[in-house]
Amino acid sequence: MSYATFSYLRHYLWHTVWQWVQRKHPKTGLRKIYRQYCGRRTWWASENRELLDPITVGTTRYRYRGLAIPTPWDTPG
């Protein structure tokens, strides 16, 4: 489930940035824009920064512990 969510987020983010770059450079060709901002990679990057790729975020699954998790509302006794 999380992979599908992050994959959708990656797709949405890539296309949103692509539309913004096209508006920023209206008279520049698509290949030139792509080479300038992506280079040989498929993700947005500049000389010293790279846009976070949601696919690379790791997820950790925890075993359900139910009532074993203490809460601040528990009353002693």
Secondary structure, DSSP 8 states (H G I E B T S, - for coil): -HHHHHHHHHHHHHHHHHHHHHHHSTTS-HHHHHHHHTTTSSS-B-SS-B---GGG---------GGGS--TT----
